[in-house]
Amino acid sequence: MRAIRTRSQDRILSLLKTIKQGISAQDIYVELRNRNQSMGLATVYRSLEALKMEGMVQVRTLANGEALYSLAQQDKHHMTCLQCGISIPINQCPVHDLEEQLQGTHKFKIFYHTLEFFGLCSQCQMAQAAE
């Protein structure tokens, strides 16, 4: 059964469908203003939280603490450089079987999962070695 959504939530979902990468709440706020669909920043945050609790939106927190929101269509996996901030997607999922097992053994409905590795990219490693 589909949850009853507010117009704000529907606008955010429509925006996220057009964006292929994660986007911050502040950038969602700006983008909606640019599309003449303005809403308050607090409304953006409330709507994102409701959509997250419904399993429609997933959030990924970067090393700097910034939260990026996207549609919860597929699991996201990344390697993120702590120095320059580059984020490299990982296309295979090493924990998919574990997710299914946990859902069964714990009777826990999992909407999505994220897997993040933090370290230094090859360019930052070379820069450090040159110092």
C-alpha positions, -999 to +999 in steps of 0.1 A: +000+000+000+013+034-010+017+059+018-002+092+015+024+118+006+024+155+008+029+177-022+064+186-009+073+149-007+061+143-043+081+173-055+112+160-039+107+125-054+102+140-088+134+159-085+154+129-073+141+109-103+158+134-126+191+134-106+213+103-110+236+109-080+232+118-044+222+154-036+223+174-003+191+187+013+204+223+007+210+215-030+174+200-032+161+233-016+180+254-042+171+232-071+134+233-062+136+271-060+152+272-095+122+251-108+097+276-092+086+249-067+100+267-037+096+253-002+112+260+031+145+242+041+128+228+072+101+213+049+127+198+027+144+181+057+110+169+071+099+155+037+132+137+033+130+122+067+094+109+060+105+095+026+135+078+042+112+062+068+090+050+040+119+034+023+116+056-008+148+077-002+182+066+010+208+087+027+246+084+024+268+103+048+302+115+035+334+116+055+329+154+060+294+147+076+274+159+046+243+138+039+235+130+003+199+118-006+189+097-036+161+073-045+163+040-028+164+020-060+196+001-055+223-004-029+252+020-031+288+011-024+318+034-026+355+039-018+360+075-006+393+093-003+396+111+031+420+136+016+405+149-017+370+135-012+367+116-044+341+089-042+345+059-065+315+036-069+318-001-065+295-020-087+295-055-072+277-062-039+297-083-014+270-082+013+237-090-007+235-125+006+241-113+042+212-088+038+188-116+028+200-138+056+195-110+082+160-102+069+150-138+075+167-145+108+158-112+124+124-105+107+138-071+098+126-053+067+156-039+050+150-010+025+186-007+014+222-009+026+253+011+020+289+000+021+317+026+023+354+021+024+376+051+035+412+057+027+435+074+002+431+074-036+462+067-057+467+104-065+467+113-028+490+084-020+515+097-046+512+132-033+519+120+003+549+099-009+564+129-027+563+151+005 
